[in-house]
Amino acid sequence: MDIPESTDKFKELFYEHYTVVRRKLAALVRDESAADDLAQEVFLKLYRNPPDDPQAVGAWLHRVLTRTGYDYLNKKARERLLQERQEIFYDAGAAPPSGEEAVLSKLEQEDVRQWLDELPDRDRQVLLLRYSGYSYAEIAGKLGVRPPVVGTLLSRATQKLKQQAAEALPQTE
């Protein structure tokens, strides 16, 4: 089949099936402008890769329009989910802390800094590295120890920090 013949055949198929394809897509995705775009996409697929059997064009179009419509709906659902997650993230971070919360947070940070300053250098360093996002292997490299030792160092340093906090905080009876 030469190009002009296939172009004429495509035009014929387009005019014959476009309204049905677009109507089915509009019913599926419930969005008129999206149905227009998706119908164009379906016919572009037909033009680029027509079915082997010319008698099966109707069924082929139905299968392709259904898959295209569902792909569109899945994409929209993923976009909505991502947007909701972003809104939750930004809403949680958007509200500035009250004056009391800010003061308490500042006091807590100062307490933790003071307790860290009272720890031996190695314990303070291992805790700061870990809570700065360093991996065990990176911490081992910085401290000059083997990676399996890092877990033990972290555990001991954490216990010492907890002990510092317990001694500094007033005991309730």
C-alpha positions in Angstrom: 0.0 0.0 0.0 1.5 3.3 -1.0 1.4 6.5 1.1 -1.5 8.4 -0.6 -3.7 5.3 -0.6 -3.0 4.8 3.2 -3.6 8.5 3.9 -7.0 8.3 2.1 -7.9 5.1 3.9 -7.0 6.8 7.2 -9.1 9.8 6.5 -12.0 7.6 5.7 -11.6 5.6 9.0 -11.2 8.9 10.9 -14.4 10.4 9.6 -16.2 7.1 10.1 -15.2 6.4 13.7 -14.1 9.8 15.3 -17.5 10.8 16.8 -18.0 7.3 18.3 -14.4 7.2 19.7 -14.7 10.7 21.1 -18.2 10.1 22.6 -17.0 6.9 24.4 -13.9 8.7 25.7 -16.0 11.6 27.0 -18.2 9.1 28.8 -15.2 7.3 30.3 -13.1 10.2 31.5 -16.0 12.7 32.0 -14.0 15.6 30.6 -14.8 17.0 27.1 -11.5 18.7 26.4 -9.6 15.6 27.6 -11.8 13.4 25.4 -10.8 15.5 22.4 -7.1 15.1 23.2 -7.4 11.4 23.9 -9.4 10.8 20.6 -6.5 12.5 18.7 -4.1 10.2 20.5 -6.1 7.1 19.6 -6.2 8.1 15.9 -2.5 8.9 16.0 -1.9 5.4 17.2 -4.1 4.1 14.4 -2.2 6.1 11.9 1.2 4.9 13.2 0.4 1.3 13.9 -2.9 0.2 12.2 -4.3 -3.3 12.9 -3.3 -6.1 10.6 -6.9 -6.9 9.8 -8.8 -3.9 8.3 -12.1 -5.6 9.3 -11.0 -5.4 12.9 -10.6 -1.6 13.0 -13.7 -1.0 15.2 -12.7 -3.5 17.8 -9.1 -2.3 17.7 -10.2 1.3 18.2 -12.4 0.3 21.1 -9.6 -1.6 22.8 -7.1 1.3 22.3 -9.6 4.0 23.4 -10.4 2.0 26.5 -6.8 1.6 27.4 -6.0 5.2 26.6 -8.9 6.4 28.8 -7.9 4.2 31.7 -4.3 5.3 31.4 -5.5 8.9 31.5 -7.7 8.3 34.6 -4.8 6.5 36.4 -2.5 9.4 35.6 -5.0 11.9 37.0 -5.5 9.8 40.2 -1.7 9.7 40.7 -1.5 13.5 40.2 -4.4 14.1 42.7 -2.7 11.8 45.3 0.6 13.6 44.8 -1.1 17.0 45.1 -2.9 15.9 48.3 0.4 14.7 49.8 2.1 18.0 48.9 -0.7 20.0 50.4 -0.6 17.9 53.7 3.2 18.4 53.8 3.0 22.2 53.2 0.0 22.7 55.5 1.9 20.9 58.3 4.9 23.1 57.7 3.0 26.3 56.9 1.6 27.1 60.3 4.3 29.0 62.2 4.8 27.9 65.8 3.2 30.0 68.5 5.4 32.2 70.6 5.2 29.6 73.5 6.1 26.7 71.1 9.1 28.6 69.7 10.4 29.4 73.2 10.0 25.8 74.4 11.7 24.5 71.3 14.6 26.9 71.8 14.9 25.9 75.4 14.9 22.2 74.4 17.5 22.8 71.8 19.7 24.6 74.3 19.3 21.8 76.9 20.3 19.2 74.3 23.3 21.2 73.2 24.4 21.6 76.9 24.0 17.8 77.4 25.9 17.1 74.3 28.7 19.4 75.4 29.0 17.4 78.6 29.6 14.2 76.7 33.1 13.0 75.8 34.2 14.2 72.3 33.8 10.9 70.6 30.3 10.3 71.9 29.2 13.8 70.9 30.8 13.4 67.5 29.1 10.0 66.8 25.7 11.3 67.8 26.0 14.5 65.7 27.2 12.6 62.7 24.4 10.1 62.9 21.7 12.7 63.4 23.1 14.8 60.5 22.3 11.9 58.2 25.6 10.1 57.9 25.6 6.4 57.3 27.4 3.9 59.6 30.1 3.5 57.0 30.6 7.3 56.7 30.7 7.6 60.5 33.3 4.8 60.7 35.4 6.6 58.2 35.3 9.9 60.0 36.0 8.3 63.4 38.6 5.9 62.1 36.8 2.8 63.4 35.4 -0.3 61.7 31.7 0.0 60.6 30.4 -2.7 63.0 31.7 -0.7 66.0 29.6 2.4 65.1 26.4 0.7 66.4 28.0 0.1 69.7 29.4 3.6 69.9 25.9 5.1 69.1 24.2 2.9 71.6 26.6 3.9 74.4 26.5 7.6 73.4 22.7 7.6 73.4 22.7 6.0 76.9 25.1 8.7 78.2 22.9 11.4 76.6 19.8 10.0 78.2 21.6 9.8 81.6 22.6 13.5 81.2 19.0 14.4 80.5 17.7 12.4 83.4 20.1 14.0 85.8 19.3 17.5 84.5 15.5 17.2 84.5 13.6 17.6 87.8 12.3 14.3 89.2 8.6 14.1 89.8 7.4 12.0 92.7 
